[in-house]
């Protein structure tokens, strides 16, 4: 199943979330109880009304269908054969961010968005988020994205609540070569969110 990784560092390799890797997507973003109507990384991927209407197993089925599409819903990080991370990446035009009143458009370029980065408990503190972000940018570039955006918190080094840390931090994006492109009216964990951008 392994092809050339999108990004690789210190034994961590990143690959697109293909249908063959759907079980690993489930591990990263699916609930422990398959009947639970939570997560699956859908809250910023589809309109709120659609997100609310999908219940229990329907949510997993929706994401499984996404992995069958030509453009995959994100990227996965592996330590050997074990999945250890996930990053959601997609064209902004396909996401609710396209109509967001809180996160403005910088310009008319067809930007892709990276809006969720997750590392499995027990694997944090190893720089996996950095490899995931590099992999997400590489995947977007492969799919023709001219620019990639993120909307992390500008926490200025202060601790961010882990449950809200999925949006990433400004420093994480800066370390990956992103530059500040604008402010937003959005917040997460009490911190302002900013628009970070990089050309591919």
C-alpha positions, 0 to 999 in steps of 0.5 A: 500500500505504501507509495512515496510519502508526502513528507518524512522526518525522524521515522514519521511518514505522511500519506494521503487518506486513501480508501485503503487507509480508511480504518486508520482515518477511523482510528484518528477521527472516529468515536470509540462508540460507532453510534456516537454522533461526534467528530469524524472531522466534519464540523468544518468540512460540511455545512452545520445543518448537514453536520447535525443531520448526520447521525451515528454510523452515517458520519463514518459512511460519509467520510468513507465515501470521501476517501473514495474520491479523487481528492482525499479528505486529508493526510495520515502520519505513521510511525512504522505501520501504526497511524499516529496523526491526521490533518484535514486539508481540502480546497477552501471553496469546498468548505464552509470556510468559503462562506465564513464571515469570521475568517475573511478571504485574503485574495481570489486565489483558489486556496486550500485550507488545513483546519484540523491537526491531530496527534494520537495520545502517547505520541505527542511531543515528537514533532508529528504535527510538523510532519503532518503539516508538511505532508498536507501542504505537499498533498495540496501542491500535488493536487494543484493548490497555488496556496495553502492556508491555516487558521491557528490560534495566536497564543504567543507561547501560552498553553492551549487547551488540548481539546481546542488545539486541533486548529494548530498554533501560529508558531507551528505554521511559522515553523512550516514556512507559513506567513501571517496573511491576516487577522480573523474574528474567530477565536479558539480556546480564548485565543484569537485565530489568524490566517497563515499562508504559504505558496506551494 
